[in-house]
């Protein structure tokens, strides 16, 4: 088992989950409460990583982050290297790939909040953002916890997108899933099995915590 690959994977998943918590909440809020006719287009874009093959998404992200793209040239002017085949590139790709796993649970939970509570808050003169933090967010904690944990767990197991964007650079872009692939290719099935079992255990613990926390939150806010 490659310890560097494990630490890099956990670091990547933690950063992605934190970014999606910050960026995903306003996106999910807009999806849940917007009445724009073209809202379905935004929903489709957010959900696109769920149906696209990872290699397809990874290829277009590789092109978008490469030296010939505006983003790649801008990054190169700042750092001297492109985003492709770097840890930063992995973070960007993983955020896009895991976006629906955070936004969809967030939005579903927001949409389930009783409209009467929102109307009462507005009647009392409470602003939209205060209503969000005092009413919507507390009542939506199960969905927020689920989205946060799913985005973390999903990033742990990424393979196709990570390989396309980051390649296989030890201590830089080599995650556990790529390490398992390398071990299988080398015929080291015992080591591959140990690494796979570790990912299985982490995923199981993560899902168990989701259900445990959601039951606890549901007990605190039983009217949700």
Residue pairs with C-beta under 8 A, 6 or more apart in sequence:
1 179
1 191
1 194
1 195
1 198
2 170
2 174
2 176
2 179
2 195
4 170
4 171
4 174
5 170
5 174
5 175
5 176
5 178
5 179
6 176
6 198
8 87
8 171
8 172
8 173
8 174
8 175
9 155
9 156
9 175
9 176
9 177
10 156
12 87
12 90
12 91
12 94
12 155
12 175
13 94
13 152
13 153
13 155
13 156
14 152
15 91
16 91
16 94
16 95
16 98
16 151
16 152
16 155
17 102
17 148
17 149
17 151
17 152
17 155
19 91
19 95
20 95
20 98
20 99
20 102
20 103
20 147
20 148
20 151
21 102
21 144
21 147
21 148
23 95
24 99
24 102
24 103
24 106
24 147
24 151
25 106
25 137
25 144
27 42
27 46
27 103
27 106
27 107
28 102
28 103
28 104
28 106
28 107
28 110
28 147
29 106
29 107
29 110
29 132
29 136
30 42
31 39
31 42
31 43
31 46
31 103
31 107
32 106
32 107
32 108
32 110
32 111
33 110
33 111
46 99
46 100
46 103
46 104
47 100
47 104
48 100
49 57
49 96
49 97
49 98
49 99
49 100
50 100
53 160
54 97
54 158
54 159
54 160
54 161
54 164
55 160
55 164
57 93
57 96
57 97
57 160
57 161
58 93
58 160
58 161
58 162
58 163
58 164
58 165
59 164
61 92
61 93
61 96
61 161
61 164
61 165
62 84
62 164
62 165
63 69
64 71
64 72
65 71
65 72
65 75
65 82
65 83
65 84
65 89
65 92
65 93
65 165
66 72
66 82
66 83
66 84
67 73
67 76
67 82
67 84
71 83
72 82
72 83
72 84
75 81
75 82
75 83
75 88
76 82
82 89
83 89
83 92
84 165
84 166
85 165
85 166
85 167
85 169
85 172
85 173
86 166
86 172
86 173
87 166
87 172
87 173
89 165
89 166
89 173
90 162
90 165
90 166
90 173
90 175
92 165
93 161
93 162
93 164
93 165
93 166
94 155
94 158
94 161
94 162
97 154
97 155
97 158
97 161
98 150
98 151
98 154
98 155
98 158
101 147
101 150
101 151
101 154
102 147
102 148
102 150
102 151
103 147
104 147
105 143
105 144
105 146
105 147
105 150
106 140
106 143
106 144
106 147
108 143
109 139
109 140
109 141
109 142
109 143
109 144
109 146
109 147
110 136
110 140
110 143
112 140
112 143
112 224
113 135
113 136
113 139
113 140
117 135
117 139
118 131
118 135
118 136
121 130
121 131
121 134
121 135
122 131
126 134
137 144
138 221
139 221
139 224
141 217
141 221
142 213
142 214
142 217
142 218
142 224
145 210
145 213
145 214
145 217
146 210
146 214
149 206
149 207
149 209
149 210
150 210
152 206
153 202
153 203
153 206
153 207
156 176
156 177
156 199
156 202
156 203
157 177
157 199
157 203
158 175
158 177
159 177
159 178
159 181
162 173
162 175
162 177
162 178
163 178
163 181
165 173
166 172
166 173
166 174
166 175
167 173
168 174
168 178
168 182
176 195
176 198
176 199
177 199
179 195
180 192
180 195
180 196
180 199
183 189
183 191
183 192
183 195
184 192
217 224
218 224
